[in-house]
Amino acid sequence: MKTKKKKTNWQKVRKFFNDIHLWVGLAGALVLIPICLSGTIYVYNTELQEMFSSHLHWVEKEEGQSKLAIEEMLTKLSSKVEGNITGVSIPHDEARTYEFSVKEEGSRSRFGTTYYINPYNGEIVGNSSEKNSIAGFMRDMFSLHRWLLLDKIEEPLFEGLENRKLGSYISGTATILFTIGLITGIVIWFPQKLKSWKQGLKLKLNGSWKRANHDLHNTLAFYSFLFLLVMGLTGPQWSFPWYRTGLQKALGTYQAPSSRGGGAGHGRPTQPNREDKSDEKQVESPSFLAFEEYILAADKSLPYKGDYRISIPQDAKSKIDVSKSKVGFFAPAAGDKVSLDPKTAEVTDVQIFSDQPFNQRVARSIKALHIGSVYGGFTKLLYFISCLIATSLPVTGTLIWINKMKKKPRRKKPVVKKEALMTS
C-alpha cells in the first residue's frame, strides 16, 4: 500500500496563498470587472475628448498668420466674459488653441470655466461647459470607476450615507482585494522547481481551451503585474482618508492638519467683517509686463521645448508662476515651475521636479501613476494593455475555479472473480 508523500513547506505556503487568492478574487470579481473596464477606457480620456471635440483644441493656421500677443487675447476675452482670469495655458504645438481659466463669481467649480481661444484671431471657439456626447460618456466612465454609478441615484440607499461615499467604499474595498490578489498571485506563480519557471512565461493558445484560459490568467497577469500593482496601491487613497494618510506616512510626506479653524477642511471658514470687506476693496491691482517677457525669463531657467501654464495673480503681492512641461511620446507628466516678480520678471524661485527627493516625486505623481500618464503616451499604452488584462482576470480566474470544481470520476478497481482465482 502506497503512503502519501508529506507536503513540503513551500507546498503548504503555496496552498495558503492560493486559498487567499481564490477567495479575494471571487469576493471582488463582479465589482472589479466594471471598475477595470471603465479604467481601461478612461486611460485615453484626454485623447478621446480632443478627438470628438476637435474644434475646441485645434485651429487651422493660414499662410502668413502670426499669433496675437497674450495681452490682446486677454483684452478680447475680458470684454466678452465676466469673472477673474486666473491663468492661461500656452501649447508648444502651433496648431492648438490657448486655454484661459476664468473664475466666475458664485461658481462652485474649483477651477472655473476654461475658454478656448484661437491665438491667430483672438476668437473664442468654445468653453469647457459645452455639452457633447463624448464628454458625457467619459463622465459616466469616471463615475463607474469611482462610484459604480451610485452617485447617479438621488435617494440614499442607506440612511446617513451618501451614495457617492457608498460607491467609493465599495470600489476602494474591491481595489484592496485586487491588490491582495495580485500579491498572492505572484507568489503562487513561482513554480516549485526553479527549472520550470520558463513555463510561466509562455502563452500557449493552440492546446485545450482550459490550458489556454489558464495561460491567459497566469502569464498575462505576470507580465502586467508591476503596472497593476501600482494602480492597486494608489487607487484606494481616493476612497479612504485613513489609506491616504497611511500612504503619505509611508512616503514620508504626511503633514498633520492645522488645529486652527478653517485649516485643512476643519471648522467653518470665518466670514469677513466690515473692516475686512473695506480692506478687500483697497487691494492694489497688479501691474504686468508683456507676457512674452515672463516666458523668456522662464526659458532661461527651463531651457527646453514644452507647454506653458502661466498663473495670473489677482493682487500686487502675488508672484507669477510659470509651469512648464515637456512634450512628446515619452514626456513626463510632472513639470517644473518658475516664480517671477510681476513688475520685473525677476526669477524668485525655481522648482525642478527631477531635483526633488524621490519620495516627494512619487507623492506629486500619485494621480499620474494611477491613470498611466506618468511618462506620456508610452505609459498610457502600457496601462491600457494592462487594464485590459485586469478586466479579463476575474473572468479567467473564475473559469479556472469552476474547472477545478468539476471533479473527475474515480476509476473503478477491476473486479476479480472467484473462478479466476481458483483456476489460477
URFEN-V616362 format. One record per backbone hydrogen bond with DSSP energy under -0.5 kcal/mol. CO is the residue of the C=O (numbers start at 1). NH is the residue of the N-H. If there is no record, write none. Layout:
co: (CO CO)
nh: (NH NH)
This chain:
co: (8 9 10 11 12 13 14 15 16 17 18 19 20 21 22 23 24 25 28 29 30 31 32 33 34 35 36 37 38 39 41 42 44 45 46 47 48 49 51 53 53 54 54 57 59 60 62 69 69 70 71 72 73 74 75 77 77 84 84 86 87 88 88 89 89 90 93 95 98 98 99 100 101 101 102 102 103 104 113 113 114 115 115 116 116 117 117 118 118 119 123 123 126 127 132 133 134 135 136 137 138 139 140 141 142 143 143 143 144 147 149 150 152 158 161 162 163 164 165 166 167 168 169 170 171 172 173 174 175 176 177 178 179 180 181 182 183 184 185 186 187 192 193 194 196 197 198 199 202 203 208 209 210 211 212 213 214 215 215 217 218 219 220 222 224 225 226 227 228 229 230 231 232 234 235 236 236 240 241 242 243 244 245 246 247 248 248 248 260 263 266 273 274 275 276 277 278 279 280 284 290 290 291 292 293 294 295 296 297 298 298 302 305 307 308 309 309 310 311 315 319 320 320 321 321 322 323 324 325 328 329 336 337 338 339 339 340 340 341 342 346 349 350 351 351 352 352 353 357 358 359 360 361 362 363 365 366 367 368 368 368 373 374 375 375 376 377 378 379 380 381 382 383 384 385 386 387 388 389 390 392 393 394 395 396 397 398 399 400 401 402 405 414 415 417 418 419 420)
nh: (12 13 14 15 16 17 18 19 20 21 22 23 24 25 26 27 28 29 32 33 34 35 36 37 38 39 40 41 42 43 44 45 48 49 50 51 52 53 54 56 57 57 58 97 61 62 65 72 73 74 75 76 77 78 79 80 81 86 103 312 101 90 310 91 99 308 96 59 100 117 89 115 86 87 104 113 84 107 102 115 128 100 117 125 126 98 119 121 122 68 118 125 116 130 136 137 138 139 140 141 142 143 144 145 146 147 148 149 148 150 152 153 154 161 158 166 167 168 169 170 171 172 173 174 175 176 177 178 179 180 181 182 183 184 185 186 187 188 189 190 190 194 196 197 199 200 201 202 204 205 212 213 214 215 216 217 218 219 220 221 222 223 224 225 228 229 230 231 232 233 234 235 236 237 238 239 240 244 245 246 247 248 249 250 251 252 253 254 263 266 262 277 278 279 280 281 282 282 283 316 293 294 295 296 297 298 299 300 301 301 302 304 327 325 90 311 323 88 313 318 321 322 340 311 323 338 309 336 307 331 378 324 351 322 348 349 320 342 345 289 341 339 352 337 353 355 356 356 361 362 363 364 365 365 366 369 370 371 372 373 374 376 333 378 379 380 381 382 383 384 385 386 387 388 389 390 391 392 393 394 396 397 398 399 400 401 402 403 404 405 406 407 416 417 421 422 423 424)
